Amino acid sequence: MDGSRDLYSSDWQPQTTLVRGGLHRSPHQETSEALYLTSGFVYDTAEEAEAAFKGDHKRYIYGRYGNPTVTAFEERLRLLEGAEVCKGTASGMAAVHAALICQLQAGDKVVASRALFGSCHYIINELLPRFGVETHLVDGTDYDQWEAAIGSDVTVTFLESPSNPTLEIIDIARVAELTHAAGGKLVVDNALASPVVQKPLSLGADVVIYSATKHIDGQGRSLGGAILGPTEIVEEKLSNIMRHTGPSLSPFNAWILLKGLETLDLRVERHSRNAHQVAVFLNNHSNISKVLYPGLATHPDYALAQKQMRDGGTVVTFELDGGKEKAFQFLNALQIADISNNLGDSKSLVTHPATTTHQRLDEEERARLGISGGIVRLSVGLEDPIDLISDIEQALDA
């Protein structure tokens, strides 16, 4: 297009990439990236349409296949992550499902960490087995279990690190090594860390997925997801499945996520700084029996977190004495933090995992994961930490 230009330098720092990576201006030379709200595209001739559908002419065909605004989001996130290809999806769970299913068929084997978000647990433990996929859950930090379950042959391994909600830190490089030795591919859900806190691809993962709703939007406006990885998986295996099953990212949501990327580093840095201060306060409070935060030396995987992550992240999980009753009293007494099952938002959000995000798991499985009735997950926002700590303190007193 006349008057437009694509600029990117491999020497740019991440903050510059977040603002300018993947920028492609239309002939109108707009400052902010254009929003292309269209379901389809037209052709000058029937011959051009035929060539497009045959793949002889690379261009936009239909909104389910691709869109210029979606492409801009995908390219900016791809550059930040250092991946070969990125595909945007309608939600984080659409990304999880598509990233797994595109690599699997009946008879294949999946090994996953046990500490998973409730919907991820459903896909691994209930959905995939219906279609003849053999699945195994292991304790994520027990590498003997990983090795035994993977054996000499595995198709896909899958993990969250940090995990939701107990913030378990798994050695991504170690699991990648075990996976590759058995001929498999490692898929990492990096939603809790965000792409500016942790880089799974650089640690050996083959595919990384995001709920872009968290952190990337991070302001409670939009659903979205992303899958990043090599051409052989994301382009050759995933693209057709996405085209024909339709988990496509809307242009409007892509535009919101694209603008969210511009401030991602600034927001996550402040989130993490606030979360660390809140975690320190909670760790010294008499009503709290346990605090889980990767940035605290008391975290069981602190040394690994220091190695894999830029900082401790934005989420603090803690356990109140008194179980569900006391946890509910605490949540109901908060005046600043909102009760919500989302995370990575500019507003502080708090939830009770045992009765919300992980309520589908039976009591025995929740106990195995350390999700007791007293466990509370706090996604620390951008409010002043003085106010957040004061609010938490009065709620604990209440």
N, C-alpha and C positions, 0 to 999 in steps of 0.2 A: 504494500500500500504506500502510495506516494506520501512523503513527509514524515513517515514513521521510522523508528529505529529501535533495534534491540541492543541493549547494552548490558554486558556482564563481564566482570574481571575476576579471574580465579584468585587474584591477590586481595580481593575485598575481604574485610572483616565481616563476621556474621551480622552485625548490626546494619551494615550497609546493604548486604544481601536482603535482609528482611524488609528494607524500604524500597529497594530498586531492582532486586532480582526478578527476572521474568517480565519486566515492564515492556509493553508493546503498545504504543499509541496509535490510534486511528488517524486518518488524514485530518481530523479536526484538531489534533494536537492538544487534547485535554490534559489537565494536570493530574487529576485522579483517574485511575484506571476505568475504562468504559465498562458499563453494565449492558450486556447483550441479552435482553429478555426476548428470546425467540424460541419457538419449539422446533422450527425447521429452517431450511435454507433452499434457495432457488438456483436454477441452472439456466445458462443462456441457451443451451441446446439439449436435445435428447441424447446426443452423443456424449456430451459432457456428463450427464447423469449416469449413463451406462459406464463410462470410464471410472467415475467415482465409486460406484458400487462394486466394480471389478477390482478396485484397489490400484488402478493404473494412474490415478490422479489424486494426490493427497489434498484433501480439502474437507470442510465441514459438511456433513450430510444430514444429520438429524440430532436433535437435542439429547437423545438418549446415548448417542455415540460420542458426542463431543460438542464443546461450545467455547468460544474465545475467552470468556470470563473464567470458566472452569479451567481452561488451559493455563491462564495466567496464575491462578492459585496453585495448580499442580507444579508449574515450573518454578515458582518461588520457593515452595516447600522442598522440591527436589534439590535445588541448589543449596539450600540450608542444610539438608540432611546428607548431601553428598551421594545421592542415589542415581542410578541410571535412568529410572522411570518412576513417575508418580501418577497414581490414579485417584481422583477424588470420588467419594461415595456419599450417599444420602445421610449416613449416620456412622458412628463408630462401630456399632454392631454389624452393620452392613459390611464394613471393612473387615471385621473379624471373620465373618462367615465366608465372604468371597475369597479372602486370602487363603483360607484353609481349603475350601471346596474345590478351588481351581487346581489344586495339586493332588486331589484324592480320588480314588475309585474303590469299589468293593474289593475287599481283600487287603487293602493297605493298612498300615499301622501308624497310629498317632500316640505319642507320649507327651503328657502335659503336666505342669506343676499343679498341685492340688489347690493352692491358694489362688483362686480365680474370682473375678467379678461374677455375680450370680448368673447373668445371661451367657457369659463365656462358659461357665460350668455346664449350663444346659446344652450348649452346642456340642461340647466334648463328651459329656457323660450320657446324654439322652438322644440328641439329634443324629450325630454321625453314626452311632451303632445301628440305627434303623436302616441305614443304607449299606451295611456290610463292612463298615470300617471298624477295625479293632482299635480300641482306645484304652489307655492306661493312665492313671493318675499317680503321681509320686510326690513325696515331700520335697519341695523345691530346693531346699538347702542340704539335702542328703544326696550326695553325688554317687554314692554306691547304689542308691535306688534308681537314679537316672541310668547308670551304666547297666544295671540288671534289666531294667524295662526296655531300654533301647536294644540291647543285645547286639547281634551282628547285622540287623536289618531293621530300618525304620524309614518311613516316608516323610513324616513331619514331626517335629517337636515344637511345643508351644509353651510360652511362659509370659507372665507379667512380672516386671521388676522395676520399681517397687510394686508389690501386690496390693490389691484392694480388698479389705481395708486395713490389714495388719502390717503393711509396709515391709513385707519380707523382701530381702535383697538377695537375688540369685546371681551367681557367677556366670554371666552371659558367655564369656570366652570359653569357660570350661564346658558348659553344655553344648556350645557350638562345636567344640573339638570332638566330643563324644558323638554328636549327631553326624558330623561329616565323616567320621571314621566308619559309620554304619550306612553311609550313602544317603543320608536324609538332609532335609532343609530345616533350619531353625527360624521360626516366626516369633517375633517379640512384640507384645503390646506395650508400647512406651507412653501410654496416655498420662499416667500419673507423674512421670518425670518431665515430660514435654521435650521437644527437640532441642531446646537450648540447655537443658540440664544433663542429658545423657544421649549418647550416639551409639545405639546398638549395632549398626552396620560396621562401625569401626572396631567393634569388639568381636566381630565374627558372625553376627546374625545375617541371615540371607534376606529376610523380609521384615520390615518394621511397619506397624500399623498404629493409627491414631484415631481416637475420638476427638475430632477437631472442635467439637462442642466445648471440650475442656481446654483451657489455656489459650488455644489458637484463636477462637472467638473470645472466650473468657469473660464475656460481658452479658451472658444470659440471653442472647438474641437468636441464636441459630444452631440447628443440628448440622452435623457434617462429619465426614471421616476421610481417611486417606490411607493408601497402601503404597509403600515404596520398596523398591528392590531392583534386581537385575532384569534386563530385557527378556531373558529366557523364561522368567516366571511372570512378571507383571505385564509384559506386552504379548508374549506368545501363548501363555496359558490363561491369563486373567481376562484379557480384553474381550474375547468373544463371549465369555460367560457374563461379563457386565453388560455387553451390548444386548444380549438376548434374554437376560433375566431382569434387567432394569433397575439396579440399585444406584441410579445416577444422581449426582449432586446437582441441585438446581443452580442456575446462574446467579440468582439473587443471593442465596446462601454462600456461594463461592465468592461473591464480591465482598460480603461481610467478613468472611474468613480471610480474604486477601488483605483487607484493611486491618484486621486483627493482627496479622503477621507483622505489620509495621511497628507495633508497640510490644510485641511478644517478649522480647528480651528485657525491656524496661519493667514490664509488669511482673514477669516471673522472678526477676531479681528481687523486687520489693516484696512480693508474696513470700519468697523463701526467707528473706530477712525477718519479716514479721513472724513467720511460722517458727523460726528458731527461737525468737524471744518468748513466744507463747509456750513452746515446748519446755524451755528452761523454767518458766514459772510453774507449769503443771508438774514438772519433775520434783519440785520442792514443796508441793502442797500435800498436806496430811490426808486429805480425802481421796487422793488419787493413788491407786495401788500399782498402776503400771503406765508408763508413757512409752510409746513407740514413735520414734522420729529418727530417720537415718543420719541426721546431723548431730545427734547427741552421742557422746562416747558410751553411754549406757545401752545403746542399741546393739543387739547381738551380732549384727552384720556391719558394724560401724566402719571397720577397716576396709571392707570391700566397697562400701558406699563411697568412702573417700577416694577410692581408686577408680570407680566407674562413673560417679556422678560429680557434677560441678559443685553442687551444694546439696543440702538435705531435702530440698523440694518444698512443696506448698501445703502438704497435708500432715496433720498431727493426729494420731490415734491414741486414745487413752482409756483406761478402765477405772470406773468409779466403784468404790465399795458400796455394796447394797444392791447390786444387780439392776434389772430392768426398772424397778420402781424408782430407784434413785436416779438412774439415767434419764427417765422421763421427767422427773421433777427438775433436773438440771436443764434439760432442753426447753422445757416450758417456762423456765425462769429467765432465760436469756432475753436481752432487750435489743442487742445489736445483731448478733448472728442469727440468720434465718434457718428454720428447719426445712431442709431440702435434700434430695438425694443426688443432686448434681455436685460437681466440684470444679476447681480451677477457675472460679468466677471472681470478678472484682469485689463482690460482696462475700463476706464470710458466711459459709454454709455448714450446717451441722446435721448429722443424721445418726440414726440408731440402726446399724447394719443388720442386726439379728431380726428386726421386724420390718426391714425395707429391702435393701439391695440384696440381702442374702437370706430372706425369709423362706425361699423355696427349698433351701437345704434342710435336711432333717437335723434334729438337735444333736445327734451324735457327730454328724459331719461338721456342724458349726463348732462343736467343742474341739474337734480335731484341728480345726483351723484357728482356734483361739478366739473365736467370736462369741464371747459370753454375753449375757444380758446386760452387763455393765460396760461393755465396749461402746465408745462414742468416736465417730470419725469427724474431725473438724478440718474443713478446707479453709485455710486462712486467707482472708481477702486483703484489700488495699487500704482498709481503715487504719488509723493510727494505732500502733500496738498498745499504747497506753490505755486507749479506750477499750480495746478488745480484752486486755488483761483485766481491767476493772470490771467489765461486764461478766467475764468468766468467774471472777472472784465473787461477785455478788450472787451469781447463780449457784455457785458451790456452797456459799453460806446459806442460801435459801433452802 
